[in-house]
Amino acid sequence: MGAMEAGPMILGFNLVVFLMFLSGIFYLVCAAFLWGPVRREHNDLISALFAFLIYQAISMIFMGLEMYTMNILYSNIAAISIFVGSAYMLKFPFRSLSERSRRLIFLTSLIAVFALFAWFMQTEARQMSLMRFILWYDLAVNGIIVGGSMLVLAAKTAERWLRVKALGGGAGVVSCCVAASATMLSGAMLTSSVFQFLAPVFILGSLFVARRGQRQMVTNA
């Protein structure tokens, strides 16, 4: 990743490390708010966004631990969370396929990422390069493919409130997986944190707007 930006100490942590922990906790809190809609709606978009919040929370907390302790084990756990999260989120671009086909895609993706992770674990040099690879992987797979497919859904759907949810969800995923990952790769860690914080705001904001609009439509009907 490039040179990490220096910063003041907060509660005994470097600012960048503190923001990684804070981001992870923020994502977990947002995932808790999303749990209700996940259970009620059984919606592919909501399920993908919930998975996004969970895997990103885990990866941010463990990346923060790796920065704080310099223990590569923590960055490996962060990488695993991104790999597994991507396998689940890849079901979304294939939502038009049958559930059996999507399950097969998920299992195939899961086997592939575990095999890739095992390859990285074979030597210390590969482990050292894993985090940089995983950021590019997150950018391409989750950011461009999955986030992009959400934005495409927003552009194509005629359903107003689904468009709002897909637009906010896609913007959130792209903000974190593309913008935050790209700036982190360049070493601009503080800038990356801004994009990380924006992602849940886009996601939950769009869901709240859509829910309020749907309730008003029912009330006015």
Secondary structure, 3 states (H helix, E strand, C coil): CCCCCCCCEECCEEHHHHHHHHHHHHHHHHHHHHHHHHHHHCCHHHHHHHHHHHHHHHHHHHHHHHHHHCCHHHHHHHHHHHHHHHHHHCCHHHCCCCHHHHHHHHHHHHHHHHHHHHHHCCCHHHHHHHHHHHHHHHHHHHHHHHHHHHHHHHHHCCCHHHHHHHHHHHHHHHHHHHHHHHHHHCCCHHHHHHHHHHHHHHHHHHHHHHHHHHHHHHHHC
